[in-house]
């Protein structure tokens, strides 16, 4: 039976599930549980969205808001559900929630072609490169979308 996927704002009880996805997706470069807990604080400038099915969290996206500037700071889909449109669903939902005339920014590992292609498909443009941005020495592409 087809189970509906739901996008909703994360709540503190989602911390462990988000951390487990973070750990498996980003392995040696993952955020600590304390860093994720900090993003789940109930303040208007920080919003973490989750995508779930049958009450199981399949992915998340952390967003920070500054007036009409939106920063997507962390996003991941659990590996067994990657490539099935969940990132597209999650990102589309988030972009529909932000005010019009907003600038959206993110950094993405230069070698993460599936993520880069997802962002390009939404109209993001590469505007800069941050050399040696990640712990492994990889560069980050800085991408921008005028929403």
C-alpha positions in Angstrom: 0.0 0.0 0.0 1.2 3.5 -0.9 2.0 5.5 2.2 1.7 9.3 2.0 4.8 11.3 2.7 4.3 14.3 5.0 6.5 17.4 5.3 6.3 19.1 8.7 8.3 21.2 11.0 10.6 19.2 13.2 10.0 19.0 17.0 12.5 18.1 19.8 11.5 14.4 19.8 12.8 14.2 16.2 16.4 14.8 17.3 17.5 11.2 17.4 16.1 10.3 14.0 17.6 13.4 12.4 21.0 12.6 14.0 20.9 9.0 12.8 20.3 10.2 9.2 23.0 12.9 9.6 25.5 10.3 10.8 24.9 7.8 8.0 24.8 10.4 5.2 27.7 12.6 6.2 29.8 9.9 8.1 33.0 11.6 9.2 31.7 15.1 8.5 28.4 14.8 10.4 27.1 17.4 12.8 27.0 16.5 16.5 23.8 15.8 18.3 24.2 19.1 20.2 24.5 21.1 16.9 21.3 19.5 15.7 19.5 20.2 19.0 20.5 23.8 18.7 18.8 24.0 15.3 15.6 22.5 16.8 15.3 25.4 19.3 11.9 27.1 19.0 13.0 30.4 17.6 11.6 32.0 14.5 15.0 32.3 12.7 15.6 28.6 12.7 13.3 26.0 11.2 14.0 22.4 10.6 11.7 20.5 8.3 11.3 16.8 8.1 9.8 14.5 5.6 8.2 11.4 7.1 6.2 8.3 6.1 4.3 6.2 8.6 5.8 8.3 11.4 9.4 7.4 10.2 11.6 10.4 9.4 13.2 9.9 6.0 15.0 13.2 5.6 15.3 16.8 6.9 16.3 20.3 5.9 17.6 23.0 8.3 16.8 26.6 7.3 17.8 29.9 8.8 15.9 33.1 8.0 17.2 36.6 8.1 14.6 39.1 6.9 14.3 38.3 3.1 17.4 36.0 3.1 17.1 32.3 3.6 20.0 30.0 4.2 19.6 26.3 3.7 22.3 25.1 6.0 21.9 21.3 6.1 19.8 18.8 4.1 19.8 15.0 3.9 17.6 12.1 2.9 18.3 8.6 4.4 20.3 6.6 1.8 17.7 3.9 1.2 15.2 6.6 0.0 17.6 8.8 -2.0 16.9 9.1 -5.7 13.1 8.7 -5.1 12.1 12.4 -5.3 12.0 13.0 -1.5 14.7 15.8 -1.7 12.6 17.4 -4.5 9.4 17.2 -2.4 11.1 18.5 0.7 12.9 21.4 -1.1 9.8 22.3 -3.0 7.7 22.5 0.2 10.3 24.7 1.8 10.6 27.1 -1.1 6.8 27.4 -1.1 6.9 28.5 2.6 9.3 31.3 2.3 8.3 34.9 1.5 8.4 36.0 -2.1 11.3 38.3 -3.1 13.6 36.3 -0.8 17.2 35.4 -1.7 18.0 31.7 -0.9 21.6 30.6 -0.4 23.2 27.3 0.2 26.6 25.5 0.1 27.0 22.1 -1.5 30.0 19.8 -1.8 31.3 20.3 -5.3 31.3 16.5 -5.9 27.7 16.0 -4.8 26.2 16.0 -8.3 22.8 14.7 -7.4 22.3 17.5 -4.9 23.7 20.1 -7.4 21.4 18.9 -10.1 18.4 19.1 -7.7 19.3 22.7 -6.9 19.8 23.6 -10.5 16.4 22.1 -11.4 14.8 24.6 -9.0 16.7 27.5 -10.6 19.6 27.9 -8.2 22.7 29.4 -9.8 26.4 28.8 -8.8 27.7 32.2 -7.6 31.0 31.3 -5.8 33.3 28.5 -4.7 34.6 28.1 -1.2 38.0 26.3 -1.4 38.8 23.7 1.2 35.4 24.2 2.8 34.8 20.7 4.1 37.0 18.7 6.5 38.2 16.4 3.7 39.5 19.4 1.8 36.6 19.4 -0.8 35.4 22.7 -2.2 31.8 24.0 -1.7 29.8 25.6 -4.4 27.8 28.5 -3.1 24.4 28.6 -4.9 21.7 31.3 -4.9 18.1 31.5 -5.9 16.0 34.7 -6.2 12.6 33.5 -5.1 
